[in-house]
Amino acid sequence: MKKLILIAAIILGCLSIKTAEAQVSVSLGLNIGSQPDWGPVGYDHADYYYMPDIDTYYDVPSHRYVYMENNVWVHRTYLPTRYANYDRYHGYKVVVNERNPWERHDVYRTRYATYRGRRDQVVIRDSRDERYRNHWHDNGNHYGQRERGDKGEGHDKGHDKGHGHGHDRD
């Protein structure tokens, strides 16, 4: 009888693990609703945007910028004041679906150097595509302003997003 209960518990445990895996994989597929209105159109999933004009990344799921400050990559809800003239709606953004792309920053800076100054990318705000109807709106001025809950401290935990389903767009 004890063996039967033990076998039943093992089988039940295996089934619950399988169910949890399926739920995780479904939730990672699309993030159109997380993309800001200044993000580029054409992507069902984007982990990061690389902005060659200001050599900065934007973490789409957490709505945070990742940029170099005092020789350290920091994660902030705002851009530093040195980028106050940067126009997020017209600056070119490259979708990068790689974990921690700043760790290979030299590769991205070199690969997308020719995109500096380009202003021909259509953004979500200007798209008539129905799938962007409920996207995340980011209309604030995020230069040097700290938002509630942002301590302004270095790296966030929780950037372990894994690889996305999109690709770099040239």
N, C-alpha and C positions, 0 to 999 in steps of 0.2 A: 504494500500500500504506500509506503514512504517513497519507493522508487517511482511509482505512478505520479504522485504529487510533484516530485522533483522534476520529472520529465515534462509534465504539464507546465510547470513554472518556467522551465527553460524555453519551451516552445512559445509560450505567451510573451516572454521577454524578447525573443527574436522578432516576433511579429510587431511589437511596439517600436523597436529600433527601426525596422523597415519603414513604418508609417512616418516616423519623425524625419527620416532622410527624404522622403517624397515631399513633405511639406516644405522643407528647406529649399529644395531645388526649384520648386514652383515660385517661391517668393523672390528668388534671385533673378528671374528671367527678364522682367520689364521694369523700367523705372522712369517712364515718360513723365509721370506726374511729379517726380522729384526734380526734373530739369528746370532751370530758371528760364524766364521769358527771353533772356538774352542769349540762351544756348542755341547751337546750330540745329537746323532741322535735319531729319532723315535718320535719326537713331532711336531705336526702341530701348536701347540700354547704353548708358554712359557712366563709367566710374569716375573719370577725371576729364577735365578740359585742360589742355596746355595752351597758354596764351603767349605766343612768341614775342609779341610787342613788349611785354613787361616781364618775360621770363618767369612766369608764375603758373601754378596749377590751381584748379578749382575742384574740390572734392564734391561731386554732385550729391551723393547720398547724405552727407553731413552738412552741406551748404557752407563749407569753409574754404578759405583760400590757403594755399601752401606756397610760401615764398621764403627766400633767403633773407635773414636778418641777423647781423653780427656773425656771419659765417655759420649760421645754424638754420636748418629748415624749420619754420614755425607754421602752425596751423591756427588761423584766426578767422573770425567771422567778418572781418573787415580788411580792406587793402590799406597799406600804409599811405600817408599823405603824399609821398613822392609820386604816387600814381593817381593823384587827384584829377589829372587831365585825361586819363585813359577812358575811352568810351567803350564799355562792354558790349554795347549793341552793334558797334561797327568794327571792333577789333576781331581779328580772325581767331577762332578756337579750333584746336585739333582734339578730337575725341581719343582718349587713351584708356584702354581697358587692360591695365596692368597694375598689379599691386605695387604701391609706393613708387611711382614713376620717377620721382625726384632722385631716387638712388641711382638711376641711370641718366641723370640730367644732361650730361655731355652729349649723349646719343640723341636725345630729343632736341636739344638746342641746335645741334649740327643738322639733323634731318629736316627740321622745319624752319631753318633760318630764312629761307626764301619767302616764307609766309608773312614775315614782318612787313607791316604797312599795307597789307591787303585789306580791302574794305568791301569785297564782293560776296560775302557769305550771308545767306538768308538766315534770319534768326526766328525762333519760335513765335515771338510776339507778332511778326509780320506774316506768319503762315496762316493759310486758310484751311489747313489740314484738320479734319475733325478729331484726330487722335490727340491733338494738343489742346483741346477745349478745356481740360481741367488741370493744366500744368501749374507748377508752383510759381507764384508771382513774387519777384524780388524787385521791388520798385524803390527801395531805399537808397540813400547815399551812404555807402559803406567805406568811406575813406577816413581812417584814423578814429573811427567811433567804435567803442566797445559796446556790445549788446549785453543785455542782462544775462548773467550766468557765464560770461566769457572772462576768465581770469587773465587771459593774455599769456598763458604759459605755454612753452614749447609744444611738444608733440602730443596729440590726442592718443588715447588708447582707443581701440575700436576701429582701427583702419584696416583690419584684417578682412577685407572684402573678397579676396580671391580674384580669380579672373572672370571678366564679364563675358557677355555674349556678342559684343560688338567688335569693332576693329578700328585701327587707325585709319583715318581718311586722308588721302593725299590731295 
